[in-house]
Amino acid sequence: MSRDGDIKTFSWHVPETVVTGPGSMKETGSLAQGMMRHPLVITGPHLFKAGIIAPVLDSLETAGLVYAVFHETESDPSIETVEKIRDMYEKHACDGLIAAGGGSVLDAAKAAAVLITQGGRLQDYEGAGKVSAFSLPMMAIPATAGTGSEVTPFAVISDHARQVKMTISSLHLIPQTVILDPDLLKGIPSGLAAATGMDALIHALEAFVSRYADFVSDAFAREALKKIGGSLERFVSTGDEKAAVDMLEGSFLAGCAFSLARLGLVHALSHPLSAHYGIPHGTANALLLPHIVRFNQKDAAEKYKEAAVLVGADEGTAFADWIADLNRCLSVEMKWTICQEDLPVLVRDALVSGNVQANPRLADKTEIETIYHCLI
């Protein structure tokens, strides 16, 4: 006979099809054939101009699919960019989206799907539970190993008018098909590899210690921590193909973990830093992580101890110190000046995040300000 407190319920949603391995982006056309006839390919300017996504476009032509390309997606995409994607989709009478790029590209595509199918203003869908079910087919091909956006129900978009990064949350935003091809990561700058790689590591770690973690999210997080911890430094320093595969798969698994368990204070505090100071998301996360691990230590000691083993941290070294050393090894440095007078606004914006409630230790205004002060 069970007690009410022992009963837990959770929903598990993942893409229907996942293809992984070197050269797998060449399968885009054959995979898209059964989903769409006239896709809009969304990517970034560098990936397009450098010809890095050429195999994706070639495969669509081989499959006989007529496509259009939007290649103006910037880092931390804005509402205006999402509206441009919607306009191009409608102008070319497209019937599906293929997002090939980093997390910014994937988030912009998911947000565009909302405008295309629901209408109205993107701001109308901020938060959770405001997006109705829709049938627009989506494919995601990540070109960085970090955000996990290809498997998560979230899209983060910059609202420059309010100086905030707003999140749209809906299970309907999870793409149906995902391709994980390490060839897309070849030649990625070491700084970007480090920032996105730390983002993936933090996704797994915050999900693992989350107040909402369960046995399924823990399983995803454990495997993600092993894959990322064993490959991150090698991937950043050499671009090794096996390490790239592990990073892509680890990032995917971390995305599965935090889709179930949410994230924590690192992400709650990093979004205001990116919105107000332009600090890249992964870099802001990495800089905050050692300080927040120290803040959480007493409340998540056993989970952190296990995580340290999974990532291969040096035995006998405090986990927060090991993370700080990892940042130095990856050349993740604080290059921005945080102004004391901005702290009240940063704290206010951080407290709006639902991730505060998922953190293993609840934080108040004063404690959040103290953490921010560590970056000054």
Buried (B, 14 or more C-beta within 10 A) or exposed (E): EEEEEEEEEEEEBEBEEBBBBBEBBBBBBEBBEEBBBBBBBBBBEEBBEEEBBEBBBBBBEEBEBEBBBBBBBBBBBBBBBBBBBBBBBEEBEBBBBBBBBBBBBBBBBBBBBBBBBBEEEBEBBBEBEBBEEBEBBBBBBBBBBBBBBBBBBBBBBBBEEEEBBBBBBBBBBBBBBBBBBBBBBEEBEBBBBBBBBBBBBBBBBBBBBBBBBBEBBBEBBBBBBBBBBBBBBBBBBEBBBEBBBBBBBBBBBBBBBBBBBBBBBBBBBBBBBBBBBEBBBBBBBBBBBBBBBBBBBEBBEEBBEBBBEBBBBEEEEBBBBBBBBBBEEBEBEBEBEBEEEBBEBBBEBBBBBBBBEBBBBEBEEEBBBBBBEBBE
